[in-house]
Amino acid sequence: MSEAKLKKSDIVKGWVRYYSGVEVSASYERMTALGFSNGMYPILKKLYGDDPEEFKEACERQLMFYNCEATWGSMIFGIVGALEEERSIKLHEGATKEELKQYSDIISNLKVGLMGPLAGIGDTINHGTIRPILMSLFIPLAESGFWGAGILPFLIWGVAISGLAYFLNIKGYTLGKDSIMNVLQSGKINQMINTCSVLGLFMMGALSASYVKLSTVVSWSDAVGNESTLQGVLDNIFPNLLPLAAVFAIYFYIKKSGPKYIRILLGIIIFSLVFSFFGIV
């Protein structure tokens, strides 16, 4: 094997550079390509440092447009590192320009082809499901006045998500380009998404029942002076009917008009002020 072969420490050091800065280097022109190339720089330097032209070409290759969720994008980082290493070995073994160009095209096309699906997985599982559930678990502790409820979710999230990113990076490098196909074709990702979605629905239902408060103060008296309340009647028919109706109203608005949260918040404030002024809620 060629002397250009990377060590695990090389991949880890490059990944640390990538993961610590990829989300803060975004631009409209290349999105997070700068952070990705910054992580790849020491790897490329070791692989192509003895050939200035190849090193320059490799740096330009890693500066192509790139936009992916950072944690799951760590797998792309590992795969690209493995492919660049394989290309450098072929270069030292005297491969033709056509063969080297083919490797370059594979690397570029792989990044373009994988960043979208993996971004969808990362946004769905990490940021759309796991993080909200984790934050919601500490809401009761925060209400009770426990100071750690404002810190522990971020610490747990940071450690867990960094550990996952590290694992995906090493797995991507170890298995090379076949790794992502094994993951996507195994069906485990879909199972994970479905499981997290069901858990998320349970959690959102429990949170809605616990924290959405809406009741009416409308009341009346019968002929003998007994007072009745509309809220009491509704509770006898369907407990928590008004909070459920409010949740579904917001849900259908988001489904029809999109997640326009500012409008939703303003709508809730206006609704509360108007109906409270007229003595309805």
Secondary structure, DSSP 4 states (H G I P E B T S, - for coil): --TTPPPHHHHHHHHHHHHHHGGG--BTTTBTHHHHHHHHHHHHHHHHTT-HHHHHHHHHHHTS-B---HHHHHHHHHHHHHHHHHHHHHHHTT--HHHHHHHHHHHHHHHHHHHHHHHHHHIIIIIIIIHHHHHHHTHHHHHTT-GGGGTHHHHHHHHHHHHHHHHHHHHHHHHTTHHHHHHHHHSHHHHHHHHHHHHHHHHHHHHHHHH-------EEE-TTS-EEEHHHHHHHHSTTHHHHHHHHHHHHHHHHH---HHHHHHHHHHHHHHHHHTT--
